[in-house]
Amino acid sequence: MAKHTADRQGHDRLDRLLLLAFGLAFAARLAERLVYVFHLAGRTLDFTTNYGLTEWLTNYAGGFQRRGLPGAFIHGLYEQLGVAPNASIVTACIILYAVFSVYLWRRSAGIVPRWVLLSTPLLGYPVFIDRILIRKDLLVLLLLAWAVRLICSQRQPWHGFLAGLVLAVGILSHEVIAFLALPSFSALILLRALAGGRSGVTCVVRRVTTSLTWLVLPLLSLAAVLWFRGTNSRVQAIAQSWRGAFDPGVLFPGPQGAIAWLSLPAEKYIADSQGVLAELHYGVPLWLIVLLASVSGVVLLAAVIGRQSRIRAWFFVAAALLQFLCMAPVFFSAWDHGRWVILCLMSAFILAIEIPLDWQQTWASLSRFPPRLQAVVLPVWIAPVGFAFWGIQVVSWSVYGWLASAPVGLLLQVYFYLRTLGMERPF
């Protein structure tokens, strides 16, 4: 008993030191990101300023268009109230990140140590990786988390319908949520039916069938997104709808950034993605680097989750495997591979912290949680060291980009500023 208490105190001290170390890197890089986005918010609209910003500008000016729902609201604010699109996008992204940070900080209490949240696969994602803070990823993750909570709690009969509505909004904002949510929600509905109430086959089938009707609305939204393909005329109309907000000192370029990609054929997306995956880096193909990053991310997160609950860690591994399998078409056809890796990890983490532990126990029993894995304990230093160096670029890969997208990249950042100021010493 005394040894257990001493070990617990030792782990607590280590976690406090790690929180300080990861917190310093996190705070420094967050400050840098905020300076940049506030500068971006004050500028006149320019399609060449930030690719992520143009992702929010997609709207319904030329008719129904995938990813157009947020842009329709932003365009309405601009047309009706004169709110500059740069300012409304940056404000929305900062609010989304603040809400997601509070959510993850509170919901993960007692499940993982706090320092883990400040690593790249979790709250460090928009901080350590360039351009992510001004993307729709945080909106997608928040909507996913909200829908999961509604299904897991379902305090009211209408909670299931509301969860479906939330997913539909997500699909109309960015269709990637369909790959992250629809298969996992179908599995979640089955798990919910197996874990609660009477366990007869008829009762389970009835509960599952009834609950699956919640997914009709998001499925219809996905069908609409797939049916109404982007055309040159719609893309031109979207670009023209922002012409009044465009920087008058810059020649209006027409569709640029994410807007220009809307009308490109699927063959173009696939060819670019496959070309990037086949690139060699020091003789290693990118697809293998992505695979190693994915496996290491799952192992590191499972290791820290397993400190409190082996059942939850096992469930997280299963959820991550499901997410990666369901996202396989996206990995194949779209070249933001680093984004897809982290979205898989984060969505699996959300499932692991939101789904009740007794449901996860049901899964462990059904999947026959291997006894050998139940006894696996990784050395305590592996997770901190791994997370300090864990990072992955969005599109391509390089040694510098890998380090820059991890907490340890702060050292490179300091060295860069010292060189800029002419203060560094030769090594």
N, C-alpha and C positions, 0 to 999 in steps of 0.2 A: 504493500500500500504506500509506504513512504517513497519507494523507488518510483512508483507510478506518479505520485504527486510531484517529485523532483523533475521527472521527465516532462510533465505537463508544464511546469513553470519554465523549464528550459525552452520548450517549444514556444511559449508565450513571449519570452524575451526575444527569441530569434524572429518571431513574426513582427514584433514592434520594430526591430532593427531593419528588417526587410521592408516594412511599410515606409520607413524613413527613406531608405535608399531608392526604392521604386517611386516614392512620392516626389522626391527631388527631381528625378528625370522626367516624370509625368508633368509636374507643375511647370518646369522650364519649357518643355516642348509645347504645352498647352498655351502658355503665355505667347510664345512665338506664333502659334496658329491664330490666336485671337487678334493679335496685332495685324496679321495679314488679312483676315476676313473683315475686320472693321475698316481697313483701308479699302478693301474690295467693295464694301457696302456704300462707301462715300463716292465711288466713281460713277460716271455716266455709263450706261449699258454699252458693252462692247463684246461681241460674240467671241473675240479672240482672248478675252481676259481669263476665263476659267471654263474648262470643259464641263465640270460638274454643274456650274451655274446654268449652262444652256439646257441641261437635263430638266431643270425646273420650268423652262420657258415653253416646253411643248404644251399646246392647248387645243381647243376645239375650233379654232378660227376657220379651218378648212373642212370641218366635219369631224365625226368621231375619230379619235386617234389614240392608240395605246399610249399609256403614261401621261395622258392629257389632263387628268382631273386636278392635280395640284396647280398646274399652269393656268387652268381656267379660273381658279380662285385668285391667283396672283395677277392675272390679266384684268380681272374685275376690279381688284384693288387699285390697279393703275388707271383704268379707264374711269372709274366712278369717284375715286378719292385722290387720285394723283400720286399714289404711293410709288416711289421708284422701285422697279423690280429687283435691282441689286439689294436694296435695303430690306425689302420684305423677305427675300430668299435667305439672306444672311441671318436676319432676326429669327425666322422660322427654324433654321438649322441650329442656331445656338439654343433656342428654347427646347427643341427636340433632344439635343444632347444633354441639357440640364435635367430634363424629365427622365430620360433614360438612365442617367447616372444615379439619380435619387432612387429610381425603381430598382436598379441592379444592386445598389448598395444596401437597400433595406431588405430585399427579398433573399439575398444571399447570406444574410447574417446567420452565423452558426453553421453554415454549410461549407464555406471556404474562407481562409484567412483573407483579410482586407487587401493585403499587398497584391494578391493574385488579380484583383479587379483592375489594377493599374498596369497590367501587362498588355501586350499587343493583341492577343485574341479577344480581349473583353473591352473595357473602357479605354484602353490605349489605342484601339483600332483607329478612331478618327484623329488621334493625337500624333502617333508615331508614323503614320502612313500618309503621304502627301495626298491632298485633294479630297480625302474621304469626308472631312467635316462638311463640305459643301456637296454632298450627294444625298440620294434618297434612302440610303441604307438604314439610317436611324429611324426614319419613318416606317420602313418595312418591319424592322425589329420591334418597334413599339406596338404596332398594330398586331403583329404576331403574338406578342406577350399578352396583350389585352384579350385577344380571342381565346388563348389558352386558359387564362384565368376564368373567363366566362364559362367555358366548357367544364372546367374542373370544379367550379363552385356551383354553378347553376342553381342559385338560391331561388330564382323565379323561373316559371315555365318559359318566359320569353327570352331568357339568357342565351339559349341555343340559337334562336333566330338572330339575336343581336351579334353573336359571334360570327355567324355567316355574313351578316351585313358588314362587319368590320373587315373580314377577309375580302369581300367584294370591293370595298373602298381601296384596300391594299392592292388588289389586282389592277384596278383602274389607275393606280398611281405608278406601279411598277410590277410587271407580270412575274418577276422572279419569285414573288411571295407565293405564287401558285405551286411552284416546285418545292418550296420550303414547307408549306403549310398543308396543302390538300392531302397528300399521302400520309403525313404524320398525324393529321387530325382524324383521318379514317381509322388509323391504328389506335389513336387515343380514345375514340368513341368505342371501339371494341374492348379496349382495356377497361374503360369505365363501366361497361356492361358486365364484364367478368368480375370486376372487383367489388361491385356493390349489388345489394339486393339478392333475390333468389337466383340460384345458379343453374336452373334447369335450361335445357337447350332451347325450348320454346320461348321462355322469358328472355333469354339472351338475344335470340334472333329478333324478337319483337322490339326490344330496347334499341338494338343496333339499327334496325330498319327505320324506326321512328327518328332516331338521332341523325341518320344520314341525310334526312330531308333538310337539315340545317345547311348542307353544302350545295343545295340547288342554286342559290343566289350567286355564290362565288364561281360555280361552274358555268353559269350563264354569262357572267362577266368575262371569264376566260375565253369562252366561245366567241364573244363579241370582239375581244382583243385580237384573237387569231383570225377572225373573219375579215375585219376591216383593216386591210393592209395599208401601210403608208404609200402615198403616191407623190409624184413630183408636184402636182398642183396643191395638195394639202400641205406639203412641206413649204412651198413658196408662200402659201397663205399664212402659215404660222410665223414665218420670218417677217412678212410684211406687217403682221399685227403688232410687232414690237418696233417698227421703224420710227415711230414718234418718240420712243424712249431711247433711241440709239444715239451714241456719241456723235454730235454734228461735226466734230473735227476729224472724224474717220470715215473714209469712203464706205458706204453701206455695202457689205459683201454678199447679202442674201443669206440663204441657209448655211449655217456653219455649226461646228461642234456636234453635240448630240442630235440637234435638229436635222442636220444633213444626213445622218445615218438612218433616219426613219424610213426613207424610201429605197434604201439599198436592198438588193435581193439577199435571201438567206444564204445563197452560195458564197457571197462575198464574206459574210460573217464566219462561215465555216472554214473557208480557205485561210482567212487571216488567223483564226484560232489554231488551226492545225499547223500553220507555218510557225507560229510562236512556240507552240508546244514542242516542235521538232528542233528548235534552235539548240545548239550545243554551247555550254558554258564550261570551259576547262574540260571539254570532252564528255560532259554529262548533259543529257537532253533535259529540257525544261520540264517535260512531263514527269521525269523521275524526281526532280527537285520538288515539284508540287506534291507528288505522292509522299515524299519523305517529310515535307512540312506538315502535311495533313496527318500522317501517322504520329509524328512527334507531338503535334498539338493535342491530339486525342489522349495520348499517353500522359502528357504533363498535366492536363486538366483532370483526368481520371485519378491521377496520383494525389492531387490535393483534395479532390472531393472525397476520395477513399479514406482520408484521415479521420473524417467524421462518420462516414457511412459507406461500407463496402457495397451495400445494396444500391445506393444512389450512384456510386461510381460505375457499377456494372450496368445500370440503366442508362447512364450517360453514354457509355461506349456503344450500347445498342442504338440509342437515339442518334448518335453521330454517324454510325454506319448507315442507318436509314436515310439520313439527310444527304450524305455523300452519294448514295445510290440514286436517290431521287433527283439530285442536281447533276447527274452524269450528262444529260442532254445539254445542259447549260455549259458545263466544262468543255464539251465537244464543239459547241457552236459559237461561243462568245469568249473573247480573249482576255477578259478581266479575271484571270484565274486566281490571283491573290484574293480578290473580293469574294469569290465563291468559296474558297477554303475557309475564310474567317466567318462568312455568313453561315456556313454549315456548322462550325464550332459554336458560334454564339446562339444559333437557334436550338441546337442540342442542349446547350447549357440552360437556356430558358426552360425547355421542357423538363430538365432534371430538377430545377429549383421550384417549378410551379406544380408539377404533378405530385399529388399526395404520396407520402412514403409507403403507405399501405398498398396503394396501387402498384408501386414499383416492386413491392414485395411479391405481389401476385405475378408480375412479370418474371421476377427471379425464379419463382417456383415453376412457372410454365416453361421457362427456357432452360431450366435445370442449371442454375448458376454453378459453374465448375468448382468443386471444392478446392482445387489447387489454386485457382485465382483468388478465392476468398482469403487465402493465407498470404498472398503476395503483398509485400511491403517494400517500396523503393526507399533507398537511402534518403534522408531528409534534405540533403543538399542538392539532389538532382533537379527538383522542380524550380527552386530559385535560380540556379545557374541556367537551366534550360530556358526559363521565361526571360531571363536577362538578355539572352541572345536570340530569342525566337522572334522572327519578323519575316514578312514576305511582301514583296512588291505587288502592285496591282496587275500590271501588264507583263513586264519583262522581268529580268533578274540580273543582278550584278553583285559582286562582293560588297561594294559600297552601299548599294540600295538595300541589301539584306541587313547590314549592320545599322543603317540609318532608320530602318523601320522597326528596330528593337530598342528597348530602354538603354542598352549599352551604347547606342548610337549618339547619346548625349555627349559622350567623350569626343566623338568625331565632330559634333557640332561645335563644341568649345574650341577644338583645334582649328576648325575652319574660321571661326571668328578671330582667333589669335593671328592666323595667317593674314586675314583681311586687314587687321590692324597693324601688321608687321611686328607682332610681339612674340611670335613663337621662336623657340630655340631649335636649331638643327639637331636631329637625333643621330 
